[in-house]
Amino acid sequence: MPKLNIMNKINLFLLSLEKSLESFLEKTYKVNRFWFYFAFLVILAALLVARRPGLFVDLNFWAEDGMVWFADAYNLGALKTIFIPYGGYFQTICRLTGSLAQLLPLYAGPTFMAITALVINILPAWFLSTKRLQNFFPKIWPRLLLALIIIVLPNSSEYHANISNSPWLLAILALMIFFAAKPKTLAWKIFDYTILALAGLSLPFSVFIAPLALWYAWRKKAEIVYQYRTLVIFLTAGVQILGMFVLSHMSRLLDIPQPSLKIFLGILGKQVFWGGLIGQTGVAWLSFKFTYSFFFFLAFGIIYLLLTAYILWRGPDALKVAVIYSLIILISCLMSPTPHFTSSIRPSWAIIYLTYASRYFVTSIVIFLVSLFWLASKTQPKVLRIIAVSLLATLIIGIPADFNRAKFVPLTVLNYDQSLYKLAELPKGNSLKIPINGHAYGWYMILRKK
């Protein structure tokens, strides 16, 4: 019998590990499906809350959650504000959450918005764990593992438990739903089309995915469900185009930062490739430890594009659509980044490369990790499988290093309740400036006494 080389040994070990894990999970799943998913949901929620355990201590609004979504709904009217664009497009889920918070006492507003954000944080991971995506992940263990990774994702602290950045996760969920198997129950149908519509009306997600969805629906023309989903995407894209080009007067297309291929490749290598594996903490260490770290990240930006090219050549249609969409959404964010509300100057690509806006990268990171899972599958050459698994193994560094990264953006004790007492004592029509989390960066909330 010929001796096995090291590559074959590693490959056999991976196959054995995969078989054992699959057998254990399948046996557990068959015992009681309801309790299996309930326990998994509890684990997801516990991990999410554990990332910032002090979240519900003297809870206050974070940035736009209070200054825009809640304050506008309170001052202007809950229904009226839903149809007002912000930042150049409609952000319906944020406006809707701020409006629904008006049904509760003022002191409950921050709690309601934080819990809503946490639910949206969980939804993509929970949906991935169900059988709806079994057509892409036939076995249960990759779905569960990827779901856990999404909850503890490195380089993701910016959107944790705030409604302002939740639309990015809602768009990821909508992308999953678009590719998912046809729903078998009315409840699932309502869920699918509600999320597709909400995501499309909360980010320009629908504008960028629309042509790709049309191509995918054409490729799957025998399955009419994809045509219905594409129709919803096109309808919401039309509404967003109206918001961007008419109601907002193309404000997001003004003052576009100077593009740079070199910095773009650096961003891909640093913020997406390694940021998605070893996290903000890991890439910060590399950046300060090595003088020429930029060229290291630039090289991996090129590798990222080569991986994209391989997927476009050999990958399944759904993954092709996903990687193209992730590049489009990333480029659009870089061409029109959101300036701080106190300034009209947009951050340069160099600033984004260094520290800015992890929310812009979450879609690309999730799809990058899905791509690595696909490369690690049995259908791929052994060399690619081992490389993909080795890269995924670096998450062992990134996840714990970035697990409590959200705490680096401090939640200050600002005595929100005392501010409400002051508001109650004001004469009708007078306004009160209330400090909220992020006040060190200039964020505050103004409420007018009713």
LUMSEZA-756187 format. One record per residue (C-alpha): residue in three letters; x, y, z; residue number from 1. Coordinates in Angstrom, 1 decimal, always signed. Example, Ala and Ser with C-alpha at 12.3 -4.5 7.8 and 13.67 -1.06 7.14 Angstrom:
<recs>
{rec ala {+12.3 -4.5 +7.8} 1}
{rec ser {+13.7 -1.1 +7.1} 2}
</recs>
This chain:
<recs>
{rec met {+0.0 +0.0 +0.0} 1}
{rec pro {+1.5 +3.3 -1.0} 2}
{rec lys {+2.4 +5.8 +1.8} 3}
{rec leu {+0.0 +8.7 +2.1} 4}
{rec asn {+1.6 +12.1 +1.6} 5}
{rec ile {+0.9 +14.9 +4.1} 6}
{rec met {-1.8 +16.5 +1.9} 7}
{rec asn {-3.7 +13.2 +1.7} 8}
{rec lys {-3.4 +12.8 +5.5} 9}
{rec ile {-4.8 +16.2 +6.2} 10}
{rec asn {-7.6 +15.6 +3.7} 11}
{rec leu {-8.6 +12.3 +5.3} 12}
{rec phe {-8.5 +14.0 +8.7} 13}
{rec leu {-10.9 +16.7 +7.5} 14}
{rec leu {-13.2 +14.1 +6.0} 15}
{rec ser {-13.3 +12.1 +9.2} 16}
{rec leu {-13.9 +15.2 +11.3} 17}
{rec glu {-16.7 +16.3 +9.0} 18}
{rec lys {-18.4 +12.9 +9.2} 19}
{rec ser {-18.3 +12.7 +13.0} 20}
{rec leu {-19.7 +16.2 +13.4} 21}
{rec glu {-22.5 +15.6 +10.9} 22}
{rec ser {-23.4 +12.3 +12.6} 23}
{rec phe {-23.6 +13.9 +16.1} 24}
{rec leu {-25.7 +16.9 +14.9} 25}
{rec glu {-28.1 +14.7 +12.9} 26}
{rec lys {-28.7 +12.4 +15.8} 27}
{rec thr {-29.3 +15.4 +18.1} 28}
{rec tyr {-31.6 +17.1 +15.5} 29}
{rec lys {-33.8 +13.9 +15.2} 30}
{rec val {-34.4 +13.6 +18.9} 31}
{rec asn {-36.6 +16.8 +18.9} 32}
{rec arg {-36.4 +19.3 +16.1} 33}
{rec phe {-38.2 +22.1 +18.1} 34}
{rec trp {-36.0 +22.0 +21.1} 35}
{rec phe {-32.9 +21.7 +18.9} 36}
{rec tyr {-33.7 +25.0 +17.2} 37}
{rec phe {-34.9 +26.6 +20.4} 38}
{rec ala {-31.6 +25.7 +22.2} 39}
{rec phe {-29.6 +27.0 +19.2} 40}
{rec leu {-31.6 +30.2 +19.2} 41}
{rec val {-30.8 +30.7 +22.9} 42}
{rec ile {-27.1 +30.1 +22.2} 43}
{rec leu {-27.2 +32.7 +19.4} 44}
{rec ala {-28.9 +35.3 +21.7} 45}
{rec ala {-26.6 +34.6 +24.6} 46}
{rec leu {-23.5 +35.0 +22.4} 47}
{rec leu {-24.9 +38.3 +21.0} 48}
{rec val {-25.6 +39.8 +24.5} 49}
{rec ala {-22.3 +38.5 +25.8} 50}
{rec arg {-20.5 +40.6 +23.3} 51}
{rec arg {-21.5 +43.7 +25.2} 52}
{rec pro {-22.8 +42.5 +28.7} 53}
{rec gly {-23.3 +46.1 +30.0} 54}
{rec leu {-25.7 +47.0 +27.2} 55}
{rec phe {-28.8 +47.2 +29.3} 56}
{rec val {-27.2 +49.1 +32.2} 57}
{rec asp {-28.6 +52.7 +32.1} 58}
{rec leu {-29.6 +52.1 +28.5} 59}
{rec asn {-29.6 +55.1 +26.2} 60}
{rec phe {-29.9 +55.8 +22.5} 61}
{rec trp {-26.9 +55.4 +20.2} 62}
{rec ala {-26.2 +58.2 +17.7} 63}
{rec glu {-28.9 +58.2 +14.9} 64}
{rec asp {-31.1 +55.9 +16.9} 65}
{rec gly {-31.9 +58.8 +19.2} 66}
{rec met {-30.9 +61.9 +17.2} 67}
{rec val {-32.7 +61.0 +14.0} 68}
{rec trp {-35.1 +57.9 +14.2} 69}
{rec phe {-36.6 +58.5 +17.6} 70}
{rec ala {-36.4 +62.3 +17.8} 71}
{rec asp {-37.9 +62.8 +14.3} 72}
{rec ala {-40.8 +60.4 +15.1} 73}
{rec tyr {-41.5 +62.1 +18.4} 74}
{rec asn {-41.2 +65.7 +17.1} 75}
{rec leu {-42.7 +65.4 +13.6} 76}
{rec gly {-45.1 +62.5 +14.0} 77}
{rec ala {-44.7 +58.7 +13.8} 78}
{rec leu {-46.4 +58.2 +10.4} 79}
{rec lys {-45.0 +61.2 +8.7} 80}
{rec thr {-41.3 +60.4 +9.3} 81}
{rec ile {-41.5 +56.9 +7.7} 82}
{rec phe {-41.6 +58.4 +4.3} 83}
{rec ile {-38.7 +60.8 +4.8} 84}
{rec pro {-35.3 +59.8 +3.2} 85}
{rec tyr {-32.2 +60.1 +5.2} 86}
{rec gly {-28.6 +60.1 +3.9} 87}
{rec gly {-29.8 +60.1 +0.4} 88}
{rec tyr {-32.2 +57.1 +0.4} 89}
{rec phe {-35.1 +55.6 +2.4} 90}
{rec gln {-34.2 +53.8 +5.6} 91}
{rec thr {-37.6 +52.3 +6.4} 92}
{rec ile {-36.7 +49.8 +9.1} 93}
{rec cys {-34.9 +52.6 +11.1} 94}
{rec arg {-37.8 +55.0 +10.7} 95}
{rec leu {-40.4 +52.3 +11.4} 96}
{rec thr {-38.6 +51.3 +14.6} 97}
{rec gly {-38.4 +54.9 +15.8} 98}
{rec ser {-42.1 +55.3 +15.0} 99}
{rec leu {-43.2 +52.1 +16.8} 100}
{rec ala {-41.2 +53.2 +19.9} 101}
{rec gln {-43.7 +56.1 +20.2} 102}
{rec leu {-46.3 +53.6 +21.3} 103}
{rec leu {-44.3 +53.1 +24.5} 104}
{rec pro {-43.4 +55.4 +27.4} 105}
{rec leu {-40.4 +57.6 +26.6} 106}
{rec tyr {-38.2 +55.8 +29.1} 107}
{rec ala {-38.7 +52.5 +27.2} 108}
{rec gly {-37.6 +53.9 +23.8} 109}
{rec pro {-33.9 +53.0 +24.1} 110}
{rec thr {-34.7 +49.5 +25.3} 111}
{rec phe {-37.2 +48.9 +22.5} 112}
{rec met {-34.8 +50.0 +19.8} 113}
{rec ala {-31.9 +48.0 +21.2} 114}
{rec ile {-33.9 +44.8 +21.4} 115}
{rec thr {-35.3 +45.3 +17.9} 116}
{rec ala {-31.7 +45.7 +16.7} 117}
{rec leu {-30.6 +42.5 +18.5} 118}
{rec val {-33.5 +40.6 +16.9} 119}
{rec ile {-32.3 +41.8 +13.4} 120}
{rec asn {-28.7 +40.8 +14.4} 121}
{rec ile {-29.9 +37.3 +15.1} 122}
{rec leu {-32.2 +36.8 +12.1} 123}
{rec pro {-29.6 +36.0 +9.4} 124}
{rec ala {-27.9 +33.5 +11.6} 125}
{rec trp {-31.2 +31.9 +12.6} 126}
{rec phe {-32.5 +31.7 +9.0} 127}
{rec leu {-29.2 +30.1 +7.9} 128}
{rec ser {-29.6 +27.4 +10.5} 129}
{rec thr {-33.0 +26.3 +9.1} 130}
{rec lys {-33.5 +24.0 +6.2} 131}
{rec arg {-34.5 +26.8 +3.9} 132}
{rec leu {-30.9 +26.9 +2.5} 133}
{rec gln {-30.5 +23.2 +2.4} 134}
{rec asn {-30.3 +23.4 -1.4} 135}
{rec phe {-26.9 +25.1 -0.9} 136}
{rec phe {-25.8 +23.5 +2.4} 137}
{rec pro {-27.3 +20.0 +2.3} 138}
{rec lys {-25.6 +19.1 +5.6} 139}
{rec ile {-26.6 +20.7 +8.9} 140}
{rec trp {-23.2 +21.3 +10.4} 141}
{rec pro {-21.9 +23.9 +7.9} 142}
{rec arg {-25.2 +25.9 +8.3} 143}
{rec leu {-24.9 +25.9 +12.1} 144}
{rec leu {-21.2 +26.7 +12.1} 145}
{rec leu {-21.6 +29.6 +9.7} 146}
{rec ala {-24.6 +30.8 +11.7} 147}
{rec leu {-22.5 +30.9 +14.9} 148}
{rec ile {-19.7 +32.7 +13.0} 149}
{rec ile {-22.1 +35.4 +11.8} 150}
{rec ile {-23.1 +36.1 +15.4} 151}
{rec val {-19.5 +36.5 +16.6} 152}
{rec leu {-18.2 +37.9 +13.3} 153}
{rec pro {-14.8 +39.7 +13.6} 154}
{rec asn {-14.7 +43.3 +12.4} 155}
{rec ser {-18.4 +43.8 +13.1} 156}
{rec ser {-18.6 +45.9 +16.3} 157}
{rec glu {-20.2 +48.9 +14.6} 158}
{rec tyr {-23.6 +47.4 +14.0} 159}
{rec his {-24.0 +45.6 +17.4} 160}
{rec ala {-27.3 +46.4 +19.1} 161}
{rec asn {-28.1 +49.6 +17.2} 162}
{rec ile {-30.9 +50.1 +14.8} 163}
{rec ser {-29.0 +52.6 +12.6} 164}
{rec asn {-26.6 +49.9 +11.1} 165}
{rec ser {-29.1 +47.0 +11.2} 166}
{rec pro {-30.2 +47.5 +7.6} 167}
{rec trp {-26.9 +45.9 +6.5} 168}
{rec leu {-27.8 +42.7 +8.3} 169}
{rec leu {-31.3 +42.9 +7.0} 170}
{rec ala {-29.9 +43.1 +3.4} 171}
{rec ile {-27.8 +39.9 +4.1} 172}
{rec leu {-31.0 +38.2 +5.3} 173}
{rec ala {-32.8 +39.3 +2.2} 174}
{rec leu {-30.0 +37.9 +0.0} 175}
{rec met {-30.4 +34.5 +1.8} 176}
{rec ile {-34.1 +34.6 +1.3} 177}
{rec phe {-33.8 +35.3 -2.4} 178}
{rec phe {-31.7 +32.2 -2.9} 179}
{rec ala {-33.7 +30.0 -0.4} 180}
{rec ala {-35.9 +27.1 -1.4} 181}
{rec lys {-39.6 +27.8 -2.0} 182}
{rec pro {-41.5 +28.3 +1.2} 183}
{rec lys {-44.0 +25.5 +2.1} 184}
{rec thr {-46.2 +27.4 +4.5} 185}
{rec leu {-48.1 +30.7 +4.5} 186}
{rec ala {-46.0 +32.0 +7.5} 187}
{rec trp {-42.8 +31.5 +5.6} 188}
{rec lys {-44.2 +33.3 +2.5} 189}
{rec ile {-45.2 +36.3 +4.6} 190}
{rec phe {-41.8 +36.3 +6.3} 191}
{rec asp {-39.9 +36.1 +2.9} 192}
{rec tyr {-41.7 +38.9 +1.1} 193}
{rec thr {-41.9 +41.1 +4.2} 194}
{rec ile {-38.1 +40.9 +4.7} 195}
{rec leu {-37.4 +41.4 +0.9} 196}
{rec ala {-39.6 +44.5 +0.9} 197}
{rec leu {-38.2 +45.9 +4.2} 198}
{rec ala {-34.6 +45.3 +3.1} 199}
{rec gly {-35.2 +46.9 -0.3} 200}
{rec leu {-36.8 +50.0 +1.4} 201}
{rec ser {-34.1 +50.3 +4.0} 202}
{rec leu {-30.9 +50.3 +1.9} 203}
{rec pro {-30.1 +50.7 -1.8} 204}
{rec phe {-29.7 +46.9 -1.6} 205}
{rec ser {-32.5 +46.4 -4.1} 206}
{rec val {-30.9 +48.8 -6.6} 207}
{rec phe {-27.6 +46.9 -6.7} 208}
{rec ile {-29.0 +43.4 -6.7} 209}
{rec ala {-31.9 +44.0 -9.2} 210}
{rec pro {-30.0 +43.2 -12.4} 211}
{rec leu {-28.2 +40.2 -10.8} 212}
{rec ala {-31.6 +39.0 -9.5} 213}
{rec leu {-33.0 +39.3 -13.0} 214}
{rec trp {-30.2 +37.2 -14.4} 215}
{rec tyr {-30.6 +34.5 -11.7} 216}
{rec ala {-34.4 +34.4 -12.2} 217}
{rec trp {-33.8 +33.9 -15.9} 218}
{rec arg {-31.3 +31.0 -15.1} 219}
{rec lys {-34.0 +29.5 -12.8} 220}
{rec lys {-37.0 +30.3 -15.0} 221}
{rec ala {-38.5 +26.9 -14.3} 222}
{rec glu {-39.0 +28.0 -10.6} 223}
{rec ile {-41.4 +30.9 -10.7} 224}
{rec val {-40.7 +31.9 -7.0} 225}
{rec tyr {-37.5 +33.6 -8.1} 226}
{rec gln {-39.5 +35.7 -10.6} 227}
{rec tyr {-41.8 +36.9 -7.8} 228}
{rec arg {-38.9 +37.7 -5.6} 229}
{rec thr {-37.2 +39.6 -8.4} 230}
{rec leu {-40.4 +41.6 -8.9} 231}
{rec val {-40.4 +42.7 -5.2} 232}
{rec ile {-36.7 +43.7 -5.6} 233}
{rec phe {-37.4 +45.8 -8.7} 234}
{rec leu {-40.4 +47.5 -7.1} 235}
{rec thr {-38.4 +48.5 -4.0} 236}
{rec ala {-35.5 +49.5 -6.2} 237}
{rec gly {-37.8 +51.9 -8.0} 238}
{rec val {-38.8 +53.5 -4.7} 239}
{rec gln {-35.2 +53.9 -3.6} 240}
{rec ile {-34.2 +55.4 -7.0} 241}
{rec leu {-37.0 +58.0 -6.4} 242}
{rec gly {-35.6 +58.7 -3.0} 243}
{rec met {-32.0 +59.0 -4.2} 244}
{rec phe {-32.5 +61.0 -7.4} 245}
{rec val {-35.6 +63.1 -6.7} 246}
{rec leu {-36.4 +63.5 -3.0} 247}
{rec ser {-32.8 +63.7 -2.0} 248}
{rec his {-31.6 +65.6 -5.1} 249}
{rec met {-28.7 +63.1 -5.7} 250}
{rec ser {-27.0 +64.3 -2.5} 251}
{rec arg {-25.0 +61.0 -2.2} 252}
{rec leu {-23.5 +61.5 -5.6} 253}
{rec leu {-21.9 +64.9 -4.6} 254}
{rec asp {-18.3 +65.2 -3.4} 255}
{rec ile {-17.2 +61.7 -4.4} 256}
{rec pro {-13.8 +60.8 -2.8} 257}
{rec gln {-10.8 +60.4 -5.2} 258}
{rec pro {-10.7 +56.7 -6.1} 259}
{rec ser {-7.4 +54.7 -5.9} 260}
{rec leu {-6.9 +51.2 -7.1} 261}
{rec lys {-4.0 +50.7 -4.8} 262}
{rec ile {-6.0 +51.7 -1.7} 263}
{rec phe {-9.0 +49.7 -2.9} 264}
{rec leu {-6.9 +46.6 -3.0} 265}
{rec gly {-5.5 +47.5 +0.5} 266}
{rec ile {-9.1 +47.8 +1.8} 267}
{rec leu {-10.0 +44.4 +0.3} 268}
{rec gly {-7.0 +42.8 +1.9} 269}
{rec lys {-7.2 +44.5 +5.3} 270}
{rec gln {-10.8 +45.2 +6.0} 271}
{rec val {-12.4 +42.2 +4.2} 272}
{rec phe {-9.9 +39.4 +3.8} 273}
{rec trp {-8.0 +39.6 +7.1} 274}
{rec gly {-10.5 +41.8 +8.9} 275}
{rec gly {-13.1 +39.1 +8.4} 276}
{rec leu {-10.7 +36.4 +9.7} 277}
{rec ile {-8.5 +37.9 +12.5} 278}
{rec gly {-10.7 +41.0 +13.1} 279}
{rec gln {-10.0 +44.6 +13.8} 280}
{rec thr {-7.7 +43.7 +16.7} 281}
{rec gly {-5.6 +41.4 +14.5} 282}
{rec val {-5.2 +43.7 +11.6} 283}
{rec ala {-4.4 +46.6 +14.0} 284}
{rec trp {-1.6 +44.5 +15.4} 285}
{rec leu {-0.2 +43.6 +12.0} 286}
{rec ser {-0.4 +47.3 +10.9} 287}
{rec phe {+1.6 +48.6 +13.9} 288}
{rec lys {+4.0 +45.7 +14.1} 289}
{rec phe {+5.2 +45.7 +10.5} 290}
{rec thr {+6.3 +48.8 +8.6} 291}
{rec tyr {+5.2 +47.6 +5.2} 292}
{rec ser {+1.9 +46.0 +6.3} 293}
{rec phe {+0.1 +48.0 +3.5} 294}
{rec phe {+1.8 +45.9 +0.8} 295}
{rec phe {+0.9 +42.7 +2.7} 296}
{rec phe {-2.7 +43.7 +2.7} 297}
{rec leu {-2.5 +44.9 -1.0} 298}
{rec ala {-1.2 +41.5 -2.0} 299}
{rec phe {-4.2 +39.8 -0.2} 300}
{rec gly {-6.5 +42.2 -1.9} 301}
{rec ile {-5.2 +40.8 -5.2} 302}
{rec ile {-5.7 +37.2 -3.9} 303}
{rec tyr {-9.3 +38.2 -2.9} 304}
{rec leu {-10.0 +39.2 -6.5} 305}
{rec leu {-8.4 +36.0 -7.8} 306}
{rec leu {-10.7 +34.1 -5.5} 307}
{rec thr {-13.6 +36.0 -6.9} 308}
{rec ala {-12.5 +35.2 -10.4} 309}
{rec tyr {-12.3 +31.5 -9.6} 310}
{rec ile {-15.8 +31.6 -8.2} 311}
{rec leu {-17.1 +33.3 -11.3} 312}
{rec trp {-15.4 +30.5 -13.3} 313}
{rec arg {-16.3 +27.4 -11.3} 314}
{rec gly {-18.8 +28.5 -8.6} 315}
{rec pro {-22.6 +27.9 -8.4} 316}
{rec asp {-24.8 +30.7 -9.9} 317}
{rec ala {-26.0 +31.8 -6.4} 318}
{rec leu {-22.4 +32.3 -5.2} 319}
{rec lys {-21.5 +34.2 -8.4} 320}
{rec val {-24.4 +36.6 -7.8} 321}
{rec ala {-23.4 +37.0 -4.2} 322}
{rec val {-19.7 +37.8 -4.8} 323}
{rec ile {-20.5 +40.3 -7.6} 324}
{rec tyr {-23.1 +42.0 -5.4} 325}
{rec ser {-20.6 +42.2 -2.5} 326}
{rec leu {-18.1 +44.0 -4.7} 327}
{rec ile {-20.8 +46.4 -6.1} 328}
{rec ile {-22.1 +47.3 -2.7} 329}
{rec leu {-18.5 +47.8 -1.3} 330}
{rec ile {-17.5 +50.0 -4.3} 331}
{rec ser {-20.7 +52.0 -4.0} 332}
{rec cys {-20.0 +52.6 -0.3} 333}
{rec leu {-16.5 +53.7 -1.0} 334}
{rec met {-17.6 +56.1 -3.8} 335}
{rec ser {-20.3 +57.6 -1.5} 336}
{rec pro {-19.3 +57.1 +2.2} 337}
{rec thr {-21.4 +58.8 +4.8} 338}
{rec pro {-19.8 +61.9 +6.3} 339}
{rec his {-20.1 +62.7 +10.0} 340}
{rec phe {-23.3 +64.7 +10.6} 341}
{rec thr {-21.2 +67.7 +11.8} 342}
{rec ser {-19.3 +67.8 +8.5} 343}
{rec ser {-20.2 +67.7 +4.8} 344}
{rec ile {-16.7 +66.4 +3.9} 345}
{rec arg {-16.7 +62.7 +3.1} 346}
{rec pro {-13.9 +60.5 +4.4} 347}
{rec ser {-11.2 +59.6 +1.9} 348}
{rec trp {-10.4 +56.0 +1.0} 349}
{rec ala {-7.2 +56.3 +3.0} 350}
{rec ile {-9.2 +57.0 +6.1} 351}
{rec ile {-11.6 +54.1 +5.4} 352}
{rec tyr {-8.5 +51.8 +4.9} 353}
{rec leu {-7.2 +52.8 +8.3} 354}
{rec thr {-10.3 +52.7 +10.7} 355}
{rec tyr {-13.6 +53.8 +9.2} 356}
{rec ala {-17.0 +52.1 +9.0} 357}
{rec ser {-16.9 +48.3 +9.5} 358}
{rec arg {-20.6 +48.3 +8.5} 359}
{rec tyr {-19.5 +48.8 +4.9} 360}
{rec phe {-17.6 +45.5 +5.0} 361}
{rec val {-20.0 +43.2 +6.7} 362}
{rec thr {-21.7 +42.0 +3.4} 363}
{rec ser {-18.3 +41.3 +1.8} 364}
{rec ile {-17.0 +39.5 +4.9} 365}
{rec val {-20.0 +37.2 +5.2} 366}
{rec ile {-19.9 +36.3 +1.5} 367}
{rec phe {-16.1 +35.8 +1.7} 368}
{rec leu {-16.6 +33.3 +4.5} 369}
{rec val {-19.4 +31.6 +2.6} 370}
{rec ser {-16.9 +31.3 -0.3} 371}
{rec leu {-14.3 +29.7 +1.9} 372}
{rec phe {-16.9 +27.2 +3.1} 373}
{rec trp {-17.6 +26.4 -0.6} 374}
{rec leu {-13.9 +26.0 -1.3} 375}
{rec ala {-13.6 +23.7 +1.7} 376}
{rec ser {-16.3 +21.4 +0.3} 377}
{rec lys {-15.5 +17.9 -1.1} 378}
{rec thr {-16.1 +19.1 -4.7} 379}
{rec gln {-13.0 +21.2 -4.7} 380}
{rec pro {-9.4 +20.2 -5.2} 381}
{rec lys {-7.5 +19.0 -2.1} 382}
{rec val {-5.1 +22.0 -2.2} 383}
{rec leu {-7.9 +24.5 -2.2} 384}
{rec arg {-9.8 +22.6 +0.5} 385}
{rec ile {-6.7 +22.7 +2.8} 386}
{rec ile {-6.1 +26.4 +2.1} 387}
{rec ala {-9.7 +27.3 +2.8} 388}
{rec val {-9.8 +25.3 +6.0} 389}
{rec ser {-6.5 +26.9 +7.1} 390}
{rec leu {-7.9 +30.3 +6.5} 391}
{rec leu {-11.1 +29.5 +8.3} 392}
{rec ala {-9.1 +28.2 +11.2} 393}
{rec thr {-7.6 +31.7 +11.8} 394}
{rec leu {-11.1 +32.7 +13.1} 395}
{rec ile {-9.9 +31.1 +16.3} 396}
{rec ile {-7.8 +34.2 +16.6} 397}
{rec gly {-10.2 +36.8 +15.2} 398}
{rec ile {-13.4 +35.7 +17.1} 399}
{rec pro {-12.0 +36.0 +20.7} 400}
{rec ala {-9.9 +39.0 +19.9} 401}
{rec asp {-12.9 +41.0 +18.5} 402}
{rec phe {-15.6 +39.4 +20.7} 403}
{rec asn {-15.9 +42.3 +23.0} 404}
{rec arg {-14.7 +44.9 +20.5} 405}
{rec ala {-18.0 +46.8 +20.8} 406}
{rec lys {-16.9 +47.8 +24.3} 407}
{rec phe {-14.2 +49.9 +22.8} 408}
{rec val {-16.9 +52.3 +21.8} 409}
{rec pro {-18.0 +53.3 +25.3} 410}
{rec leu {-21.6 +53.4 +26.5} 411}
{rec thr {-21.5 +56.3 +29.0} 412}
{rec val {-23.8 +56.5 +32.0} 413}
{rec leu {-25.8 +59.6 +30.9} 414}
{rec asn {-28.8 +59.4 +33.2} 415}
{rec tyr {-31.5 +59.3 +30.5} 416}
{rec asp {-34.2 +59.1 +33.1} 417}
{rec gln {-33.1 +62.4 +34.6} 418}
{rec ser {-33.3 +64.0 +31.2} 419}
{rec leu {-36.9 +62.9 +30.9} 420}
{rec tyr {-37.7 +64.5 +34.3} 421}
{rec lys {-36.3 +67.8 +33.0} 422}
{rec leu {-38.4 +67.4 +29.8} 423}
{rec ala {-41.6 +66.8 +31.8} 424}
{rec glu {-41.0 +70.1 +33.7} 425}
{rec leu {-40.6 +72.2 +30.6} 426}
{rec pro {-43.5 +74.3 +29.3} 427}
{rec lys {-45.3 +73.0 +26.2} 428}
{rec gly {-43.4 +73.7 +23.0} 429}
{rec asn {-40.0 +74.1 +24.6} 430}
{rec ser {-37.1 +71.8 +23.6} 431}
{rec leu {-34.5 +69.9 +25.6} 432}
{rec lys {-31.1 +68.8 +24.3} 433}
{rec ile {-30.5 +65.3 +25.7} 434}
{rec pro {-27.0 +63.7 +25.7} 435}
{rec ile {-26.9 +60.2 +24.2} 436}
{rec asn {-24.3 +57.6 +23.6} 437}
{rec gly {-21.8 +59.0 +21.0} 438}
{rec his {-22.1 +62.4 +22.6} 439}
{rec ala {-18.3 +62.6 +22.7} 440}
{rec tyr {-18.4 +62.6 +18.8} 441}
{rec gly {-21.1 +65.3 +18.8} 442}
{rec trp {-24.3 +63.2 +19.0} 443}
{rec tyr {-27.3 +64.4 +21.0} 444}
{rec met {-31.1 +64.3 +20.8} 445}
{rec ile {-33.5 +67.2 +20.9} 446}
{rec leu {-37.1 +66.5 +22.0} 447}
{rec arg {-39.8 +69.2 +21.9} 448}
{rec lys {-42.2 +69.1 +24.9} 449}
{rec lys {-45.8 +68.2 +23.8} 450}
</recs>
